């Protein structure tokens, strides 16, 4: 997470105790889950109700990309639809920029959806009879902006996603990846504070998907938009997210940075997710470092010419730099000073942790 994100701590998205249970006995089912700890399957069997979300609580800071991931049916898409009140929770509180979404009347809610929150779906949602530029400008047309104003904003957004030359084409003339970029440009043109992205790249082939991930990360860093990004792909979540929430059966089982999720999975479910992913670009020096006093007690004082690395250096970077070192490596931070010491064994253990057998 960037320093800018760390400085601004007021949450833009704030969910507290959100429940969503589908069915006529939803309140009874929720009470039984709270009292007796019933599982999703037991709730379906005893109350004929489906558990979408169970007691979800989290905050998202301004400019943060917060990924929600899980298998199909885990509740991630259900959860994100509470942020713009496409779904009404059975219980709980949802705030966006300090505003209680549940307190809004219909006109106020429409205004928030049109001006404060933009959503990008897996399906592109482009209107076939409109040009690319008019598709991108549609949210601004709903706001009543003049054609010149909305076209100017649309063309600026299309330039960001490198589709300026296609502005007068129709959706069917574009490839799938290009259509998804149009959907992203539409969200950019709306200039909303919050982006909700529901598996936006999952229908694309791997090469195009990775390119769009790169484009999105570049744009997100530039625009500092607060983003909820839904995915079933851990590698995508790790690449994109500042933090990740892992869901199972409607429950958030772990929230953490990609590094925390990978290195310290909360349970067997999360462990299965992370088992095959490479850690070499995720593990950072500060996670491997051992206290300097502990090292020196066992090995003697560190040499004055010891190799130094940054606490944010990845394991890959440490391996490359360690080729120059005969012994231990000192981990330093510009703000807090010495963070600890890394030995060759620590590096080797970090590499071993990245194997599929771990």
Secondary structure, DSSP 4 states (H G I P E B T S, - for coil): --HHHHH--SEEEEEEEEEEEESTTHHHHHHHHHHH---HHHHHHHH--EEEEEEEEEEEETT-EEEEE-STTSSHHHHHTTTTTSS--SEEEEEETTEEGGG--HHHHHHHHHHTEEEE-SS----TTSBHHHHHHHHHHHTT--HHHHHHHHHHHHHHTT-GGGTTSBGGGS-HHHHHHHHHHHHHHHT-SEEEEESTTTTS-HHHHHHHHHHHHHHHHHHT-EEEEEES-HHHHHHH-SEEEEEETTEEEEEE-HHHHHHS-SSHHHHHHHTTS--TTT-BHHHH-B-HHHHHHHH-PPPTT-EEEETT-BHHHHHHHHTT-SS-EEEEETTTEEEEEE-HHHHHHHHHHTSTT-
